[in-house]
Structure formats: C-alpha cells, structure tokens
C-alpha cells in the first residue's frame, strides 16, 4: 500500500470517529508523517468574537505533496486519527485553549482592546512549524445595564443607602475601531471595571442604564410567644387550667434605604457623552413585617382527688391565648439625588486608577 493510500485511510478513520474521549498519554503521531509536514494552518469560525465567548478553531497540516491533513478534535481508540489537537502547543495571552482546540476568550474587554485575540500554535514534535491568527474583538454581547444595591438593614432597621457609583466616559481609538466608546465603572471602593462599545453602533442617549438602589429594610422583629396558662388546682373536682397568654405582635419592617449618588465624568470636549447614561437612584424595598407570636397553650386542668373512695373528675384545660398580629411592612426608600455630571480635561477622565491596558488605548488615541 502506498503512503498516500495509507494516509487516505487514516483520514477516513478521522471522519468516521465519533468518540470524544481524550487520547491516551502515550498517543503520538507517526514520525514519517511528521517529517512530511511543511506547513501548519490555523483557522477560526469567525473573524470577530465578543469578549467572554468561545470561538471554534480548526488546524491542518500541509504535506510535501500538497495533501492537507486535519487535526482531529476527538479520539476513537479503534480508529485513532493521524493527527490530533493534542499534538499542538497552543498559546494566547487573551484566551484559554479548550481540550477540543477551541478558544475561550477573556471576558475583560480591555485585555483584547489593543491586540485583539491572538492564537498561536506549534507542532510539539517540530516546534519550528507554527501558525497564528488574530480575531478582532466586537462588543455586541457586553452588558450595558447594571444594578448596584445597598446592604439590607438589620432587624427592624432601615436599609443602607445605595452605593456611590462613579462613571467615566470617553471616546478613544483602537487598531480595530476609529471611535471606541469606553465606560469605566467604580462602585464604592471596589476596583473599576470597564465596558467597551463601537461608538457608531449605540443610540445617541440613554444607552447605559445604571441604577444605584437602596438596600431593603430589615425584617421586623418577631412577636414573642404567649406564656402557657397555669395548671388548675387539684381538688374535687379538679380546677380549670388557666388561659394561655396572648402572642405578641410582630414589629414593623424597616424602611428601604435611599438610592445612592451617581457621578458622571465626561471630557470637556465631549460633554454630551454624559447623555449616554440613564442614571437611576432608586429607593430600596421596605422590610417585611415581623412574624406574630403564637398564643400560649392553656393550662392543664387540675387533677381530681379521691373522696370517699370515689375519684373526682379532672378539671378542664384552659383556653389557648390568641395569636399576635403580623407587623406591618416597612415603607419603600426614597430616591437619591439626581446624577451629577462633571467635565474634566480629556487626559484626566480616567484618573490615576486607569489600568495599563486602558492607558495603552489612551496613548494610541493621542497618536
């Protein structure tokens, strides 16, 4: 059998394989096949990918005679493929390679903002054989609505105010976008995070919906359970048990906290960017009323005594106490102040907390 016929048989084995099990640790390519490879090829199912999504990748080897051999994504022990993705070293600073050869991209849009998603592979048996490609980022899958909620109040107490939210907006430029909208979001003392978008693909106003919501009021204090009734006196007949005590009423729920402050920083040469934010400061929900206390059980009747060799009847049990009432729900919190807009010089929009990858976009824009 010729080498080419043998290769075609191996390829048919790849096509017929349906198992997704991983190859054994000692699985290796045929040395003769490896020696005949002149080129590696790497292709992806899409030219663009949104950060955080997975892109399919396929790999091929080109032989001296022009035959193209694919790297299998699955393994069938009865028909082992001639080449498999485990024979490849796979590298990327912006993504993680999956077992089947696909790439799971980093969800942080700044990671790929300047360089896109670069995927590179080489053949383990011959590292000088390599291939690479770059997939451009696109941002249609990124969120543009965010809710930040204050802490719930302690029992019967008001909810906490919505968190302070600081937004920084600018239009920058990247190797992939002439107008790249960048929104930085800082909530309280937490590190900032960023949302990117094609500035030409968003509506002129209220694209970003940002809510700072007051915390829910604390649940009302539970009512105390009623005391048990006293036992009836022993006698002839036994005395009736005492009535159980009434359960206490539940306490009122705490009011919701007020909405928190939202501050928008925009560049002085593009103050209209603040209009892209629909900032909402919303009061929190009132806390639920406290649960009612249960009425106490009636006291047991007294024990009948023996008189003249005759047993007297026991006394009857006392009535149970009434259950308390549930506490009223707390009132909702009020809205916070209207969002405040501050304009600063363009270099100062992102402040001193801007990460290195964002500063690279700022520098690229200036050039």
N, C-alpha and C positions, 0 to 999 in steps of 0.2 A: 504494500500500500504506500502511495506517495505521501510526502509530508503534507501537501495541500489537502489531500483527501482525509488524512487523519485530523487536520485542523477543522475541516468542514464538519466531520463527525463530532468533534468536541463542541463546536458551535451549536449543532443541533441538540446536543445534550443540554446546553445552557438554555435554549429556547423551551425545551420540554421540562426543565426543572421547575418545580412549584414549591419546594420546601423553603422556608425562611430561616431554618436553623443556621447557627453560625458554624463556620468550618472548624475542624479540629486544630489544635495548636500547631501541629506539625505539617499542616497543609501548605504546600509550596508550589510555585509554578515550575513547569518543565524548563530546565536550563537551555535546551535547544530553542524553545520558543522565546525565552528572554533574550537570547543572543540575536535573534532575528528582528527584534523591535527597533525601529528607527525613530519613532515619534510617539508622544502621548498627546491625547486630545481631551479637553475638559469643556463640557457644555452645560448650560443651565436651562431650565424650562422657561425662564422669564428673564428679560433684560433688566427688570426693576423688581424691587422687593421692599415691602414695608418693614421697618424695624420690629423685631419680635416674631416675625413669621418664618416659616421654613420653606426653602426653595429646593426643588429636585435638581440633582446633578447627575450627569452620566459621563462615563470615562471610556476611552477607546485607545487601543494600541494599533499603530500602523506598522506592518511588516515590510521587509525589503522588497517583496514582490507586489506591494500595494494592498495586500489583504488587510482589512480592518477587523480587529478582534475586540468585542466589547468586554468590559469588566462586569462580571455578574454581580447583582445586588443580593442574591440569595444563594443557598448552597443545598445541593442534593447529593447525599453520600453515594447514591447509586449511579449518579451521572455527574461527577464533580466537574465544574467548569474549568476551561483552560486558564482563564484569568478571573480574579475576584477582587473586589474593592479592598479586601484586607491586605492585598499585596502593595497597596499605596500608602505612603505617608501623606497626611492631609493637614494643611496649615491654614490658619486665618486668625487675624487679630480682632476681627469683627463678628465672628461666628464660631459655632462649635459643630464639628462634623459628627453626623449620626452614624450608627452602625451600618446602615444601608448605603452610605455615601452622600446622603442629602446634608444640607447645612441649615442649622437652626441659628438665626441671626440674633444679635444682641438687641434687646428692646430699647436701650438708651439711644435716642436718635443722634446724640452728639458723637457717639462712637464712630458712626459711619458718615458724619456730616461732610468731612473734607475728602476722604478717600474712597467712599462707597464701601461695598463689601468685596474684599479681595479674597479669592480662593486659590490656593496653590497646592499642587500635588507633585510627588516624585515617586518613582518606582523603587521600592525598598531594595530590590536586587541590583538595580543600576541607578543610583541617585542622580546621575547626570542627565537622565531622562526625566523631564519635568514639563508641567503645563500649568497655566494660570489663567484666570479671567476676573473681571471686575463687574459686579452687578450694581447698578445705580440705586440709590435709595429713593423711595417715594413715601408719602406720609398720609395717604388717604385713610389708613386704618387707625391712626392715632386718635386718642380721645381729645375732645375739645370742650367737655363739660365735667366739672369737678365740684364735689361737695365736701366741705370740711366742717366737722361737727364738734362742738364743745363737750366737755365731760358731763355725765349725769350727776345731778345733785345727790347729796347724802339724804337719808330718810327724812322726808318731810321738808327738805330744804330746797331752795331754788337751784335750777340747773346753772352750770357755768356759762359764761359768755362764749359766743363763737370765737374761734381762734383768729388772731391777726393774720391777714393774708396780704402779702406784698407781691405785686406783679410787675415784671419788667418786660417791655415790648420794644422790638426794633426790627427793621427790615435790613438783613445782611445779604451777602452774596456768597455762593459756594461754587466749586467746579461744576456742579450739576444744576444750579438754579441761579438765574440772574437776580431774582428777587425772592429771598428766603425769609419768611416770617418766623421770628424766634420769640417765644414766650417763656420767661423764667418765672417760676412759682416758688415762693418762700412762705412756709406756714409755720408761724411761731419761730422757734429756734431750730427747727429741722433743716437739714441741708437742702439747698434749692434743687429742683428738678426742672426739666425743660421739654417744651413741645415745639416741634418744627412743622412748617407747612409751606407749600408753594403759595406765595403771596398773591399770585394771579388767579388762584383757584378758590379763594374764600370770598364770601359776600362782604359788602362794604361796612357792615355794622353787626354787632352782637353775635360774632362768631364764637367767641369763647364765653361759656356760661360758668361763672364762678360764684359759688354760694358759701357763705360763712354762716353756719346755723348754730343757734344757741343749743346748749345741752338740755336734755329732758329734765324736768323736775324730778326730785326724788319721790319714791313711793311713800304714801302716808304711813304713819306708824300704825301697826295693828292694834285693835282694841283688845283689852285684857279679857280673858275668860272669867265668867262669873264663878263665885265660890260655891262649893257644894253645900246643900242645906244640912242643917243639924239633924242628927238621928233623934227620932222620937223617944220619949221616956218609956221605960219598961213599966208595965202595970197590967191591970185587968180592967178593960182591955189595954193593949199597948198604945202609946200615944202616936199621933200622926207626925211623920217626918217634917222637918222644916222646909220652906221653899228655897230652891236654888237661887243664887244671886244672879242679877241680870248681867249679860255680857256688855263690855264697854264698846263704845262707838269707835270705828276706825278714824285715824287722824286724816286731815286733808292732805292731798298730794301737793308737793312743792310746785311753784310756778316754773315755767320754762325759762331758760336763760335768754338774754337778748342776743340778736345777731351781732357778729363780730365786725370789726373795721376792715375795709378793703382799700388798699392804696395802689394806685396805678402809676408807674413811672414810664414816661414816653420821652423820646428825643425832642428837643426844641424845634428841629427842622421837620418833624413829622408828628405834631401833636394829635393829629386826627387818629393815630393808631389807638389811642385810648378808647375810641368809639367801637373798636372791635370787641371790647369786653362788656358783657352784660353782667355787672356785679350785683349780687343779691345778698342782703344781710337779713336773715330770716330768724324770727324768734323760735325757740325750741318748744316742744310739746310739754304740756303740763303733766306732772306725775300722776299716776293713778292713786285714787284714794286708798287709805289703809283698809285692810280686811276687818270685818266685825268680829268682836269677841263672841264666843259661844256662851249661851246661858249655862249656869251651873246646874248640875243634876240635883233633883230633890233629895232630901234626906230620907234615909230608910226609916220605916215605921218602927216603933218600939216593940220589943219582944213581949208577948203575952205571958204573964206569970201563971203559976198553978195555984188555984184556990180551992180548998175542999176537994182535993184530988181531981179537980177539973181544970183543964188547960184553957186559959183565956185566949181570945184571938189576938194576933199581932196587929199592931197599928198599920195604917196605910202610909205609903211613901208620899213625901211632899211633892208639890209640883216643881217642874224644872223652871229655871229662870229664863226670861226672854233673851233672845239673841240681840246683840247690839246692831247698829246700823253701819253700813259701809261708809267710809269717809268720802267726801266729795273730791272729784278730780281737781288737780291744780289748773290754774289759768295758763294759757299759752304765753310764751315770752313775746316781748315787743321787738320790732325791727331795730336794727342798729342804725347808725348814721349813714348817710349816702356815701358811696365810694368817693374817695378823694383822688384827684389827678395832679401829679407833679411833673413838670417838664425839666429836663436837665440836658446838658450838652451831650451829643451822641457818644463820646468816649466814656461817659460816666453812667450810662444807662444800666449796665450790668454790675457795676460796683466792684468791690475788691474780692467778692466771693466767687467771681466767674471762674469756672474750671479751665484748665489749659486747652481743652478741645474747643471751648467756646471762644477763647481768646484767639485761637488759630483762625476761626471764621471772621472774627472782627478784623484781624490783621489782613486777611485775604480781601475783605471788603475795602479796606483803606487803599490797598494797592491797585 
